[in-house]
Amino acid sequence: MSSVSQPLNIAVLTISDTRTLETDKSGDYLHNALSQEGHVLEDRALVKDDIYQQRAIVSQWIANKNIQVILITGGTGFTHRDSTPEAISVLFDKEVPGFGELFRHISYQEIGTSTIQSRAIAGFANDTVIFCLPGSTGACKTAWEKIISSQLNADFKPCNFVKHLVQS
């Protein structure tokens, strides 16, 4: 178990019409990964792929000063029900445009051109960083291990997101 020098409070939201918290492997992965790094799971939920249910819970978490990071898994594809980017992007104060691009670049090495079917995005709202990830456990693992984990580590150089999340 590695340990970050500055633990962050993280909420995990799964978007699914078919999973339950008991069958949510992607949410379980994110919970375990963030805990192993020394971060704190502040809250966890699962909602249907509905724009307004997503916005309701994410808005509550954005307003909660105890939550610094929100990890959302699911709803980033192209089916008629996939609505996470549309639901969440309107809540951003600032977008992190490089996140989706970098995620797809890294994913290309793993799944080839199928990576273009991911609409992974990230942004900031009220000093909270929000990452919207695909629903597969593999995609969550790729995003966490190859991008998010280091950006949530205050010791990662040359820069990381921690200074934007922790107010002195």
Order of alpha helices (4+ residues) and beta strands (2+ residues): beta-alpha-beta-alpha-beta-alpha-beta-alpha-beta-beta-alpha-alpha
